[in-house]
């Protein structure tokens, strides 16, 4: 089934995984993370796909890593983003512990995500170790976006948020990861924090689109955490460009609000509700109406 038969809003067709795959070599793929309906509705006009990333654990819930994020949390945010988006493909991250055990467990949890959120694909981290799982999911009707390079769910093994492939001795293993996930049936692969020459080699070598985050403009597309690129995050990685300073605007607006509340200049008259008036006007009219309402009705004579 093509995206042409899958409706988004009236007059729009929601993109599907094959539509994203078909963009390789045709046009750059634009994507952002999104965790709620209102940001999804805004980004939907510009993005080819929206990722409900497990980064929401850090961005929205204050966790230090993505590891504590649960399947229920991903589903809750996934539902919101699907409700907000009308055109973009929505991809939902599989959180740590929901797919590594076996292909069967991965399918059970991925199927739940797809059914409960109505998203169009899932994303999972890992290269060669995930090849069998990716193939198992795709064979059973679940589109999979892969994720290699820096894989945040493995942060406790990697030892920190470290760029990958900055030494040529690392290239072979990362290139093998890319080849295996592509051969297994992933429709795209995120390359995170990978040195530019290696990202270029991988992009040229595999048939599916590469989506860069800290992997240079040589990739087939780009993704950023929305809060990072909007200037809402207190600290951002080297690869992030702040396209806005929304955090500063929010700070200014809240400060202005607090000042007016303390001065009692807000709410002003235009922000309050006046009493309704009765036709005929004035307190007398209201009093007469009250008297009429409470007067006993006449009864017939006996």
MOMO-V807000 format. One record per backbone hydrogen bond with DSSP energy under -0.5 kcal/mol. NH is the residue of the N-H (numbers start at 1). CO is the residue of the C=O. E is the energy in kcal/mol with one decimal. If there is no record, write none. Layout:
((NH | CO | E) (NH | CO | E))
//
This chain:
((5 | 2 | -1.7) (6 | 3 | -1.5) (7 | 5 | -0.7) (8 | 9 | -0.7) (8 | 12 | -1.8) (12 | 9 | -2.4) (14 | 6 | -1.8) (15 | 87 | -3.2) (19 | 16 | -1.0) (20 | 16 | -1.5) (21 | 17 | -2.3) (22 | 18 | -2.0) (23 | 20 | -1.3) (24 | 21 | -1.3) (26 | 23 | -2.4) (27 | 23 | -1.8) (29 | 220 | -1.9) (31 | 222 | -1.3) (32 | 49 | -0.9) (33 | 224 | -1.8) (34 | 51 | -2.0) (40 | 36 | -1.9) (41 | 37 | -2.3) (42 | 38 | -1.3) (43 | 39 | -2.8) (44 | 40 | -2.1) (45 | 42 | -1.0) (46 | 43 | -1.9) (47 | 43 | -2.2) (48 | 30 | -2.8) (49 | 30 | -1.3) (50 | 89 | -3.0) (51 | 32 | -2.4) (52 | 50 | -0.6) (52 | 91 | -3.4) (53 | 51 | -1.6) (56 | 53 | -1.8) (57 | 54 | -2.0) (58 | 55 | -1.0) (59 | 55 | -2.8) (60 | 56 | -2.3) (61 | 56 | -1.3) (62 | 58 | -0.6) (63 | 57 | -2.8) (69 | 66 | -1.5) (74 | 70 | -1.9) (75 | 71 | -2.4) (76 | 72 | -2.3) (77 | 73 | -2.1) (78 | 74 | -2.5) (79 | 75 | -2.4) (80 | 76 | -1.4) (81 | 77 | -2.2) (82 | 78 | -2.3) (83 | 79 | -2.0) (84 | 80 | -1.5) (85 | 81 | -2.6) (89 | 48 | -2.2) (91 | 50 | -2.9) (91 | 89 | -0.6) (92 | 121 | -2.1) (93 | 52 | -2.4) (94 | 123 | -2.9) (95 | 93 | -0.6) (98 | 95 | -2.0) (106 | 102 | -2.4) (107 | 103 | -2.5) (108 | 104 | -2.3) (109 | 105 | -2.3) (110 | 106 | -2.8) (111 | 107 | -2.9) (112 | 108 | -1.5) (113 | 109 | -2.1) (114 | 110 | -2.6) (115 | 111 | -2.6) (116 | 112 | -2.7) (117 | 113 | -2.1) (118 | 114 | -1.8) (120 | 90 | -2.3) (121 | 90 | -1.0) (122 | 143 | -2.2) (123 | 92 | -1.9) (124 | 145 | -1.9) (126 | 147 | -2.8) (130 | 127 | -1.9) (131 | 128 | -1.2) (134 | 130 | -2.8) (135 | 131 | -2.2) (136 | 132 | -2.2) (137 | 133 | -2.4) (138 | 134 | -2.7) (139 | 135 | -2.5) (140 | 136 | -0.7) (140 | 137 | -0.9) (141 | 138 | -1.8) (142 | 137 | -2.3) (143 | 141 | -0.6) (145 | 122 | -2.7) (146 | 144 | -0.5) (146 | 188 | -2.5) (147 | 124 | -0.6) (148 | 190 | -2.7) (150 | 148 | -0.5) (150 | 192 | -2.5) (151 | 149 | -0.7) (152 | 150 | -0.7) (154 | 151 | -2.4) (155 | 152 | -1.6) (157 | 154 | -1.6) (158 | 154 | -2.8) (159 | 155 | -2.3) (160 | 155 | -1.0) (162 | 160 | -1.6) (164 | 193 | -3.8) (170 | 167 | -2.4) (171 | 168 | -1.2) (172 | 168 | -0.5) (174 | 170 | -1.5) (175 | 171 | -2.9) (176 | 172 | -2.1) (177 | 173 | -2.0) (178 | 174 | -2.1) (179 | 175 | -2.3) (180 | 176 | -2.6) (181 | 177 | -2.3) (182 | 178 | -1.9) (183 | 179 | -2.6) (184 | 180 | -1.9) (185 | 181 | -0.6) (185 | 182 | -1.1) (186 | 181 | -2.2) (187 | 144 | -2.0) (188 | 144 | -0.6) (189 | 209 | -2.2) (190 | 146 | -2.8) (191 | 211 | -2.6) (192 | 148 | -2.1) (192 | 190 | -0.6) (193 | 213 | -2.7) (194 | 214 | -0.6) (195 | 164 | -1.9) (199 | 195 | -2.3) (200 | 196 | -2.4) (201 | 197 | -1.9) (202 | 198 | -2.6) (203 | 199 | -2.4) (204 | 200 | -2.1) (205 | 201 | -1.5) (206 | 202 | -1.8) (209 | 187 | -0.7) (211 | 189 | -2.8) (212 | 210 | -0.6) (212 | 221 | -3.0) (213 | 191 | -2.1) (219 | 216 | -1.2) (220 | 210 | -0.8) (221 | 210 | -1.4) (222 | 29 | -2.3) (223 | 212 | -2.2) (224 | 31 | -0.6) (228 | 225 | -0.8) (229 | 225 | -2.0) (230 | 226 | -1.6) (231 | 228 | -1.3) (232 | 227 | -2.7) (233 | 227 | -1.0) (240 | 237 | -1.5) (243 | 229 | -2.2) (243 | 241 | -0.9) (244 | 229 | -1.0) (246 | 230 | -3.0) (247 | 230 | -0.5) (247 | 231 | -0.6) (249 | 245 | -1.5) (250 | 246 | -2.8) (251 | 247 | -2.3) (252 | 248 | -2.3) (253 | 249 | -2.5) (254 | 250 | -2.7) (255 | 251 | -2.1) (256 | 252 | -2.2) (257 | 253 | -2.4) (258 | 254 | -2.7) (259 | 255 | -2.0) (260 | 256 | -2.2) (261 | 257 | -2.3) (262 | 258 | -2.1) (263 | 259 | -1.5) (264 | 260 | -0.5) (264 | 261 | -0.9) (265 | 260 | -2.1) (266 | 260 | -1.3) (271 | 268 | -2.0) (272 | 269 | -1.6) (281 | 278 | -2.7) (285 | 281 | -0.9) (286 | 282 | -1.5) (287 | 283 | -2.7) (288 | 284 | -2.9) (289 | 285 | -2.2) (290 | 286 | -2.1) (291 | 287 | -2.3) (292 | 288 | -2.4) (293 | 289 | -2.4) (294 | 290 | -1.5) (295 | 291 | -1.2))
//
